[in-house]
Amino acid sequence: MKYWDTSALVPLFIDQPHSPAAKEIFGDDPEAVLAWATWIEYESALQRAHREAILDEEGVAVARESFTLVRESAVEIQPSEELRARAIRLLAEHPLRAADALQLASALMWTGENPSGSGFVSFDDRLRKGAEGEGFTILPALEA
């Protein structure tokens, strides 16, 4: 089981340069942990792909249905005061955007603040660095 940031989920269902790597990781272990806000971020990516004519209406529907199947079987970290406090702490310790702090705080909630050896799947450089700084194993390993 691995924590999946939205930046890693989108390439599973919308063809992008990172799609092969995301699909390989997911194929090896389709059990996912997600933040409660991931659904909103994913929908934002779908709507942007539609506006930019990357996906037509049918493509949006297929990508939404595929994500729904993953979400239904995933562990979803729910919002709480503890999550908010962790996200605020992370903003002070790492150069993260607010949504990224919520993603990383959710991953930490999943691990109970002991991320050693836990996989964190993301293609967002800033979030990857923050997650690495917190002790996660970052996937995929990207070449420098």
N, C-alpha and C positions, 0 to 999 in steps of 0.2 A: 504494500500500500504506500502511495506517495501523495504528497500535497501538490495540487495542480493550480498554478496561477492562471488567470484568464489568458495571458499572452501565450500560454502553452496549449490551452484548450482550443482556441480559435483555429490554429493550423490543423487540428484534427478534422475539422469539418468544412473549412474554407481553404482552398488550395493556396499555399504560400510557400516561400523558400524553405521555411522550417517544417513544413508538413511531413516530409519523410522521417525526420528525427523524432517529432512528436508521435507519429504513428508507431514507430519502432518501440519507443518507451511504453506507450499505452498497450501495445500488443504483448509486450513481455509481462505486464502487470496492469490489468484494466481496473483494479480497485483504486478509487480516487477519494481524496479528501479535498473539500472545496470550502471556500468562505461563503457565507450567506449572500454577500454582494456579488458573487461571481455571475449569477444569473443576470443581474442588471448590466454588468460590464459586457457579458456575452451578447446580450440583446443590443447593446450600443454598437458593438462590432458588426452584428448582422445588419443593422440599419445603415451603418456607414458603407458596408459592402454593397447594399442595395442602391444607395444614393450615388455611389461611384460606378454603378453598372457592372460590378464584379459578380453580383448575384442577381438573378431575376426573381420574380415572386416565388416560383417553384423552388429555386435554389435556397431562398430564405426559409421556406417551409421545411425543406429536407434538412437543412442545417439546424433549424430549431428543434425538429423532432429527434435528430441524432443526439443533440446536447441533452434533451429531456431524458432520453434513455440513460445516459451517463449519470445525470443528476439524480435520477430515481434510485440508483444503486450506490451512490456515493455517500460518504459521511459528510454532513454539512455542518460546519461550525456556525452556531447562531450568535447574534449580537448579545452583548451583556456589558455590564459596567466593567467587569474584569477585562474584556476584550478592548473596550475603549481605553482603559488605563494602560494596557500593554502597547496599544498603537501610539499613544501619546509619548510613552517612554521611548519607543523606537524612533519617533520623529526627532527626539533630542540626541539620539545616538548614531543615526544614519541619515544621509541625505536622501530621504524618501519623500514621495508625494503622499498625500493623505490616503488615497485608495491603496497604494502600495503598503503603507503602514498597516492598514486594516488587513490586507492579505497576509502579511508576515505575522501580525499578531494572531490571526486565525490559525496559521501553521503552528505557532508556538502553543496555542491553546490545545491543539491536537496532541502535541508531544509532551505536554505538561512541563514546558520550559526545559526539556531535555532532548534537544533535537539531534544529538550525536547519532550518526548513522541513518537518520531519516531522510528520505529523498524529497527534494523540493524541485519541481519541474517549472521552469520559467525561461522565457527568452528576453525578458526585460533586464538590461544590464544593471541598472540601479538597484532593482529588487534582488537580482542574483547576488550582488555584492553584499547587500544587507543580510540576506539569508545565510550567505557563507559566513559573515561576521558573527551570526548567532549560532553557528555550528552545524548547519544543515549540509547534507551532501547535495551539491547542485547538479542538476541534470537538464539537458545533456551537457557533457563536457564539451565546451567550445574551444576551438583553436584560437590562440592569441593573434 
